[in-house]
Amino acid sequence: MRAALTSSQIQEALLSLDGWRVEGYKLLKVYKLNDFKAALAFINQVGIVAEQLNHHPDIHNSWNQVTLGLCTHDAGGQITEKDLTLARAIQSISLP
């Protein structure tokens, strides 16, 4: 089981994660893209990164808006370093 991060650890990490925030027990970020096609392309890129890290976000798509939610299920749905690693990797994806 992975260790959940403390609130202060999460807040410190958010300083380097542009646009990410905590909502409930998840890291959350909303991406607004040009159109539906761009949103799908972005989701596919996120999927590749998620597979490489073996950590999969909750993904919600509404036309050009993609919302990503990260938490670690084997840590009781809390935020762990695994979530921060995925958020950093997603942040490095070039938007279409």
N, CA, C and O atoms as a GROMACS GRO file, in nm:
protein
  384
    1MET      N    1   0.085  -0.118   0.000
    1MET     CA    2   0.000   0.000   0.000
    1MET      C    3   0.090   0.125   0.000
    1MET      O    4   0.187   0.132   0.075
    2ARG      N    5   0.056   0.219  -0.083
    2ARG     CA    6   0.132   0.344  -0.093
    2ARG      C    7   0.090   0.440   0.017
    2ARG      O    8  -0.023   0.438   0.065
    3ALA      N    9   0.186   0.525   0.058
    3ALA     CA   10   0.160   0.622   0.164
    3ALA      C   11   0.097   0.748   0.106
    3ALA      O   12   0.147   0.804   0.008
    4ALA      N   13  -0.010   0.790   0.166
    4ALA     CA   14  -0.076   0.916   0.125
    4ALA      C   15   0.013   1.032   0.166
    4ALA      O   16   0.080   1.028   0.270
    5LEU      N   17   0.013   1.137   0.085
    5LEU     CA   18   0.088   1.257   0.116
    5LEU      C   19   0.010   1.344   0.214
    5LEU      O   20  -0.112   1.339   0.219
    6THR      N   21   0.083   1.422   0.291
    6THR     CA   22   0.018   1.516   0.381
    6THR      C   23  -0.031   1.636   0.301
    6THR      O   24   0.011   1.659   0.187
    7SER      N   25  -0.118   1.712   0.361
    7SER     CA   26  -0.170   1.833   0.297
    7SER      C   27  -0.057   1.929   0.263
    7SER      O   28  -0.057   1.989   0.155
    8SER      N   29   0.039   1.946   0.352
    8SER     CA   30   0.149   2.038   0.325
    8SER      C   31   0.239   1.987   0.213
    8SER      O   32   0.289   2.067   0.135
    9GLN      N   33   0.260   1.856   0.204
    9GLN     CA   34   0.338   1.800   0.093
    9GLN      C   35   0.269   1.825  -0.040
    9GLN      O   36   0.333   1.859  -0.139
   10ILE      N   37   0.139   1.809  -0.041
   10ILE     CA   38   0.061   1.831  -0.163
   10ILE      C   39   0.066   1.979  -0.202
   10ILE      O   40   0.088   2.011  -0.319
   11GLN      N   41   0.045   2.067  -0.106
   11GLN     CA   42   0.047   2.210  -0.136
   11GLN      C   43   0.183   2.254  -0.189
   11GLN      O   44   0.190   2.337  -0.280
   12GLU      N   45   0.289   2.200  -0.134
   12GLU     CA   46   0.423   2.232  -0.183
   12GLU      C   47   0.441   2.184  -0.328
   12GLU      O   48   0.496   2.256  -0.410
   13ALA      N   49   0.394   2.064  -0.357
   13ALA     CA   50   0.405   2.010  -0.492
   13ALA      C   51   0.323   2.090  -0.593
   13ALA      O   52   0.364   2.105  -0.708
   14LEU      N   53   0.210   2.143  -0.550
   14LEU     CA   54   0.124   2.220  -0.640
   14LEU      C   55   0.192   2.348  -0.690
   14LEU      O   56   0.153   2.402  -0.793
   15LEU      N   57   0.292   2.395  -0.619
   15LEU     CA   58   0.364   2.515  -0.661
   15LEU      C   59   0.432   2.495  -0.796
   15LEU      O   60   0.452   2.591  -0.870
   16SER      N   61   0.466   2.371  -0.828
   16SER     CA   62   0.532   2.343  -0.956
   16SER      C   63   0.439   2.271  -1.055
   16SER      O   64   0.484   2.226  -1.161
   17LEU      N   65   0.312   2.260  -1.022
   17LEU     CA   66   0.215   2.194  -1.109
   17LEU      C   67   0.112   2.297  -1.155
   17LEU      O   68   0.011   2.320  -1.089
   18ASP      N   69   0.139   2.357  -1.268
   18ASP     CA   70   0.057   2.466  -1.320
   18ASP      C   71  -0.086   2.423  -1.347
   18ASP      O   72  -0.112   2.334  -1.428
   19GLY      N   73  -0.179   2.488  -1.279
   19GLY     CA   74  -0.321   2.466  -1.304
   19GLY      C   75  -0.383   2.348  -1.230
   19GLY      O   76  -0.504   2.329  -1.236
   20TRP      N   77  -0.302   2.270  -1.161
   20TRP     CA   78  -0.356   2.158  -1.084
   20TRP      C   79  -0.405   2.210  -0.948
   20TRP      O   80  -0.350   2.305  -0.893
   21ARG      N   81  -0.509   2.144  -0.897
   21ARG     CA   82  -0.562   2.180  -0.766
   21ARG      C   83  -0.612   2.052  -0.698
   21ARG      O   84  -0.624   1.947  -0.760
   22VAL      N   85  -0.639   2.064  -0.572
   22VAL     CA   86  -0.697   1.952  -0.497
   22VAL      C   87  -0.846   1.974  -0.488
   22VAL      O   88  -0.893   2.082  -0.452
   23GLU      N   89  -0.920   1.871  -0.522
   23GLU     CA   90  -1.066   1.874  -0.506
   23GLU      C   91  -1.105   1.743  -0.440
   23GLU      O   92  -1.089   1.635  -0.497
   24GLY      N   93  -1.155   1.753  -0.320
   24GLY     CA   94  -1.183   1.632  -0.243
   24GLY      C   95  -1.051   1.562  -0.212
   24GLY      O   96  -0.962   1.621  -0.150
   25TYR      N   97  -1.038   1.438  -0.255
   25TYR     CA   98  -0.915   1.362  -0.234
   25TYR      C   99  -0.841   1.338  -0.364
   25TYR      O  100  -0.766   1.242  -0.376
   26LYS      N  101  -0.862   1.425  -0.463
   26LYS     CA  102  -0.798   1.408  -0.593
   26LYS      C  103  -0.722   1.532  -0.635
   26LYS      O  104  -0.756   1.645  -0.598
   27LEU      N  105  -0.617   1.509  -0.715
   27LEU     CA  106  -0.556   1.618  -0.789
   27LEU      C  107  -0.641   1.634  -0.914
   27LEU      O  108  -0.679   1.535  -0.976
   28LEU      N  109  -0.670   1.756  -0.951
   28LEU     CA  110  -0.760   1.782  -1.063
   28LEU      C  111  -0.704   1.893  -1.151
   28LEU      O  112  -0.650   1.991  -1.102
   29LYS      N  113  -0.719   1.874  -1.282
   29LYS     CA  114  -0.684   1.980  -1.376
   29LYS      C  115  -0.779   1.973  -1.494
   29LYS      O  116  -0.813   1.865  -1.542
   30VAL      N  117  -0.821   2.091  -1.541
   30VAL     CA  118  -0.907   2.102  -1.658
   30VAL      C  119  -0.823   2.161  -1.772
   30VAL      O  120  -0.761   2.266  -1.757
   31TYR      N  121  -0.823   2.092  -1.884
   31TYR     CA  122  -0.756   2.139  -2.004
   31TYR      C  123  -0.861   2.182  -2.104
   31TYR      O  124  -0.957   2.109  -2.129
   32LYS      N  125  -0.845   2.301  -2.161
   32LYS     CA  126  -0.934   2.347  -2.267
   32LYS      C  127  -0.854   2.349  -2.396
   32LYS      O  128  -0.752   2.417  -2.407
   33LEU      N  129  -0.901   2.272  -2.492
   33LEU     CA  130  -0.832   2.259  -2.619
   33LEU      C  131  -0.912   2.327  -2.730
   33LEU      O  132  -1.020   2.380  -2.704
   34ASN      N  133  -0.860   2.325  -2.850
   34ASN     CA  134  -0.925   2.396  -2.960
   34ASN      C  135  -1.059   2.337  -3.001
   34ASN      O  136  -1.152   2.410  -3.034
   35ASP      N  137  -1.068   2.205  -3.000
   35ASP     CA  138  -1.189   2.139  -3.047
   35ASP      C  139  -1.190   1.994  -2.998
   35ASP      O  140  -1.100   1.951  -2.927
   36PHE      N  141  -1.291   1.921  -3.038
   36PHE     CA  142  -1.308   1.782  -2.995
   36PHE      C  143  -1.193   1.694  -3.043
   36PHE      O  144  -1.143   1.610  -2.969
   37LYS      N  145  -1.151   1.715  -3.167
   37LYS     CA  146  -1.041   1.636  -3.223
   37LYS      C  147  -0.913   1.656  -3.142
   37LYS      O  148  -0.842   1.560  -3.113
   38ALA      N  149  -0.883   1.779  -3.105
   38ALA     CA  150  -0.765   1.808  -3.024
   38ALA      C  151  -0.778   1.746  -2.885
   38ALA      O  152  -0.679   1.696  -2.830
   39ALA      N  153  -0.897   1.748  -2.829
   39ALA     CA  154  -0.920   1.688  -2.697
   39ALA      C  155  -0.894   1.537  -2.702
   39ALA      O  156  -0.831   1.481  -2.612
   40LEU      N  157  -0.942   1.472  -2.808
   40LEU     CA  158  -0.919   1.328  -2.821
   40LEU      C  159  -0.771   1.296  -2.840
   40LEU      O  160  -0.720   1.199  -2.784
   41ALA      N  161  -0.702   1.378  -2.918
   41ALA     CA  162  -0.558   1.358  -2.938
   41ALA      C  163  -0.484   1.371  -2.804
   41ALA      O  164  -0.394   1.292  -2.775
   42PHE      N  165  -0.522   1.469  -2.725
   42PHE     CA  166  -0.460   1.489  -2.595
   42PHE      C  167  -0.489   1.369  -2.504
   42PHE      O  168  -0.398   1.320  -2.436
   43ILE      N  169  -0.612   1.323  -2.502
   43ILE     CA  170  -0.648   1.206  -2.420
   43ILE      C  171  -0.563   1.086  -2.459
   43ILE      O  172  -0.518   1.011  -2.372
   44ASN      N  173  -0.542   1.066  -2.587
   44ASN     CA  174  -0.458   0.955  -2.632
   44ASN      C  175  -0.315   0.969  -2.582
   44ASN      O  176  -0.253   0.871  -2.542
   45GLN      N  177  -0.262   1.092  -2.584
   45GLN     CA  178  -0.127   1.115  -2.531
   45GLN      C  179  -0.121   1.087  -2.381
   45GLN      O  180  -0.025   1.027  -2.332
   46VAL      N  181  -0.223   1.130  -2.308
   46VAL     CA  182  -0.231   1.102  -2.165
   46VAL      C  183  -0.234   0.951  -2.142
   46VAL      O  184  -0.169   0.900  -2.051
   47GLY      N  185  -0.309   0.880  -2.225
   47GLY     CA  186  -0.318   0.734  -2.213
   47GLY      C  187  -0.184   0.666  -2.229
   47GLY      O  188  -0.154   0.570  -2.158
   48ILE      N  189  -0.102   0.714  -2.323
   48ILE     CA  190   0.030   0.656  -2.344
   48ILE      C  191   0.117   0.675  -2.220
   48ILE      O  192   0.182   0.581  -2.174
   49VAL      N  193   0.118   0.796  -2.168
   49VAL     CA  194   0.197   0.826  -2.048
   49VAL      C  195   0.146   0.745  -1.929
   49VAL      O  196   0.226   0.690  -1.853
   50ALA      N  197   0.015   0.737  -1.913
   50ALA     CA  198  -0.044   0.662  -1.802
   50ALA      C  199  -0.006   0.514  -1.808
   50ALA      O  200   0.024   0.453  -1.706
   51GLU      N  201  -0.007   0.458  -1.928
   51GLU     CA  202   0.032   0.317  -1.944
   51GLU      C  203   0.179   0.298  -1.908
   51GLU      O  204   0.215   0.200  -1.842
   52GLN      N  205   0.264   0.391  -1.951
   52GLN     CA  206   0.406   0.381  -1.920
   52GLN      C  207   0.431   0.383  -1.770
   52GLN      O  208   0.519   0.313  -1.720
   53LEU      N  209   0.354   0.463  -1.698
   53LEU     CA  210   0.369   0.474  -1.553
   53LEU      C  211   0.281   0.376  -1.476
   53LEU      O  212   0.289   0.368  -1.353
   54ASN      N  213   0.198   0.302  -1.548
   54ASN     CA  214   0.104   0.208  -1.486
   54ASN      C  215   0.020   0.276  -1.377
   54ASN      O  216   0.002   0.224  -1.267
   55HIS      N  217  -0.029   0.394  -1.413
   55HIS     CA  218  -0.114   0.471  -1.321
   55HIS      C  219  -0.212   0.548  -1.408
   55HIS      O  220  -0.170   0.624  -1.496
   56HIS      N  221  -0.339   0.531  -1.386
   56HIS     CA  222  -0.440   0.577  -1.481
   56HIS      C  223  -0.534   0.680  -1.419
   56HIS      O  224  -0.594   0.656  -1.315
   57PRO      N  225  -0.545   0.796  -1.484
   57PRO     CA  226  -0.631   0.901  -1.431
   57PRO      C  227  -0.778   0.877  -1.462
   57PRO      O  228  -0.813   0.801  -1.552
   58ASP      N  229  -0.863   0.944  -1.386
   58ASP     CA  230  -1.003   0.956  -1.425
   58ASP      C  231  -1.005   1.063  -1.532
   58ASP      O  232  -0.947   1.170  -1.516
   59ILE      N  233  -1.073   1.034  -1.643
   59ILE     CA  234  -1.077   1.128  -1.755
   59ILE      C  235  -1.222   1.157  -1.790
   59ILE      O  236  -1.302   1.066  -1.808
   60HIS      N  237  -1.253   1.285  -1.800
   60HIS     CA  238  -1.386   1.327  -1.845
   60HIS      C  239  -1.366   1.423  -1.961
   60HIS      O  240  -1.289   1.519  -1.951
   61ASN      N  241  -1.435   1.397  -2.071
   61ASN     CA  242  -1.423   1.481  -2.189
   61ASN      C  243  -1.560   1.539  -2.225
   61ASN      O  244  -1.659   1.466  -2.232
   62SER      N  245  -1.563   1.670  -2.247
   62SER     CA  246  -1.683   1.737  -2.293
   62SER      C  247  -1.642   1.831  -2.406
   62SER      O  248  -1.597   1.943  -2.382
   63TRP      N  249  -1.659   1.786  -2.526
   63TRP     CA  250  -1.622   1.852  -2.650
   63TRP      C  251  -1.474   1.892  -2.648
   63TRP      O  252  -1.390   1.809  -2.683
   64ASN      N  253  -1.439   2.014  -2.610
   64ASN     CA  254  -1.299   2.056  -2.613
   64ASN      C  255  -1.237   2.066  -2.473
   64ASN      O  256  -1.126   2.116  -2.457
   65GLN      N  257  -1.308   2.019  -2.374
   65GLN     CA  258  -1.261   2.030  -2.236
   65GLN      C  259  -1.235   1.891  -2.178
   65GLN      O  260  -1.323   1.805  -2.179
   66VAL      N  261  -1.112   1.872  -2.130
   66VAL     CA  262  -1.073   1.744  -2.070
   66VAL      C  263  -1.040   1.768  -1.924
   66VAL      O  264  -0.955   1.851  -1.891
   67THR      N  265  -1.108   1.695  -1.836
   67THR     CA  266  -1.081   1.705  -1.693
   67THR      C  267  -1.013   1.576  -1.649
   67THR      O  268  -1.061   1.465  -1.675
   68LEU      N  269  -0.898   1.592  -1.582
   68LEU     CA  270  -0.821   1.478  -1.533
   68LEU      C  271  -0.824   1.478  -1.380
   68LEU      O  272  -0.803   1.582  -1.317
   69GLY      N  273  -0.850   1.364  -1.323
   69GLY     CA  274  -0.849   1.346  -1.178
   69GLY      C  275  -0.752   1.236  -1.141
   69GLY      O  276  -0.753   1.128  -1.200
   70LEU      N  277  -0.666   1.264  -1.043
   70LEU     CA  278  -0.565   1.168  -1.002
   70LEU      C  279  -0.577   1.137  -0.854
   70LEU      O  280  -0.584   1.227  -0.770
   71CYS      N  281  -0.579   1.009  -0.822
   71CYS     CA  282  -0.567   0.961  -0.685
   71CYS      C  283  -0.516   0.818  -0.695
   71CYS      O  284  -0.520   0.756  -0.801
   72THR      N  285  -0.467   0.767  -0.584
   72THR     CA  286  -0.409   0.632  -0.584
   72THR      C  287  -0.503   0.538  -0.511
   72THR      O  288  -0.524   0.550  -0.390
   73HIS      N  289  -0.559   0.444  -0.586
   73HIS     CA  290  -0.659   0.354  -0.529
   73HIS      C  291  -0.602   0.264  -0.420
   73HIS      O  292  -0.670   0.236  -0.321
   74ASP      N  293  -0.475   0.218  -0.437
   74ASP     CA  294  -0.420   0.131  -0.333
   74ASP      C  295  -0.368   0.209  -0.212
   74ASP      O  296  -0.303   0.153  -0.125
   75ALA      N  297  -0.398   0.339  -0.208
   75ALA     CA  298  -0.371   0.421  -0.090
   75ALA      C  299  -0.504   0.474  -0.036
   75ALA      O  300  -0.509   0.579   0.029
   76GLY      N  301  -0.610   0.401  -0.063
   76GLY     CA  302  -0.742   0.440  -0.014
   76GLY      C  303  -0.801   0.560  -0.087
   76GLY      O  304  -0.881   0.634  -0.031
   77GLY      N  305  -0.760   0.578  -0.216
   77GLY     CA  306  -0.813   0.689  -0.294
   77GLY      C  307  -0.754   0.824  -0.255
   77GLY      O  308  -0.813   0.928  -0.283
   78GLN      N  309  -0.638   0.822  -0.192
   78GLN     CA  310  -0.571   0.945  -0.149
   78GLN      C  311  -0.466   0.985  -0.252
   78GLN      O  312  -0.440   0.910  -0.347
   79ILE      N  313  -0.405   1.100  -0.235
   79ILE     CA  314  -0.301   1.149  -0.324
   79ILE      C  315  -0.165   1.101  -0.273
   79ILE      O  316  -0.132   1.116  -0.155
   80THR      N  317  -0.087   1.042  -0.364
   80THR     CA  318   0.046   0.992  -0.330
   80THR      C  319   0.148   1.050  -0.428
   80THR      O  320   0.113   1.123  -0.521
   81GLU      N  321   0.273   1.015  -0.406
   81GLU     CA  322   0.379   1.057  -0.497
   81GLU      C  323   0.354   1.005  -0.638
   81GLU      O  324   0.394   1.067  -0.736
   82LYS      N  325   0.288   0.892  -0.648
   82LYS     CA  326   0.254   0.835  -0.779
   82LYS      C  327   0.166   0.932  -0.859
   82LYS      O  328   0.181   0.943  -0.981
   83ASP      N  329   0.076   1.000  -0.793
   83ASP     CA  330  -0.011   1.098  -0.859
   83ASP      C  331   0.068   1.220  -0.904
   83ASP      O  332   0.047   1.273  -1.013
   84LEU      N  333   0.160   1.264  -0.819
   84LEU     CA  334   0.243   1.379  -0.856
   84LEU      C  335   0.331   1.346  -0.976
   84LEU      O  336   0.350   1.430  -1.064
   85THR      N  337   0.385   1.225  -0.979
   85THR     CA  338   0.468   1.182  -1.092
   85THR      C  339   0.387   1.183  -1.221
   85THR      O  340   0.435   1.229  -1.324
   86LEU      N  341   0.264   1.133  -1.215
   86LEU     CA  342   0.180   1.133  -1.334
   86LEU      C  343   0.142   1.275  -1.374
   86LEU      O  344   0.143   1.307  -1.492
   87ALA      N  345   0.108   1.359  -1.278
   87ALA     CA  346   0.073   1.499  -1.309
   87ALA      C  347   0.190   1.569  -1.378
   87ALA      O  348   0.169   1.642  -1.475
   88ARG      N  349   0.311   1.547  -1.329
   88ARG     CA  350   0.429   1.609  -1.392
   88ARG      C  351   0.447   1.557  -1.535
   88ARG      O  352   0.479   1.633  -1.626
   89ALA      N  353   0.426   1.428  -1.554
   89ALA     CA  354   0.440   1.370  -1.688
   89ALA      C  355   0.333   1.425  -1.783
   89ALA      O  356   0.363   1.456  -1.898
   90ILE      N  357   0.211   1.437  -1.736
   90ILE     CA  358   0.103   1.493  -1.818
   90ILE      C  359   0.133   1.638  -1.851
   90ILE      O  360   0.108   1.683  -1.963
   91GLN      N  361   0.185   1.711  -1.755
   91GLN     CA  362   0.217   1.851  -1.775
   91GLN      C  363   0.321   1.870  -1.886
   91GLN      O  364   0.325   1.975  -1.950
   92SER      N  365   0.404   1.769  -1.908
   92SER     CA  366   0.509   1.780  -2.011
   92SER      C  367   0.458   1.748  -2.152
   92SER      O  368   0.531   1.765  -2.250
   93ILE      N  369   0.333   1.702  -2.164
   93ILE     CA  370   0.276   1.670  -2.295
   93ILE      C  371   0.251   1.801  -2.371
   93ILE      O  372   0.194   1.896  -2.318
   94SER      N  373   0.295   1.802  -2.495
   94SER     CA  374   0.267   1.919  -2.581
   94SER      C  375   0.122   1.913  -2.624
   94SER      O  376   0.075   1.813  -2.678
   95LEU      N  377   0.051   2.020  -2.601
   95LEU     CA  378  -0.091   2.024  -2.639
   95LEU      C  379  -0.104   2.039  -2.789
   95LEU      O  380  -0.029   2.114  -2.852
   96PRO      N  381  -0.200   1.966  -2.848
   96PRO     CA  382  -0.222   1.976  -2.994
   96PRO      C  383  -0.276   2.112  -3.034
   96PRO      O  384  -0.300   2.137  -3.152
   0.00000   0.00000   0.00000
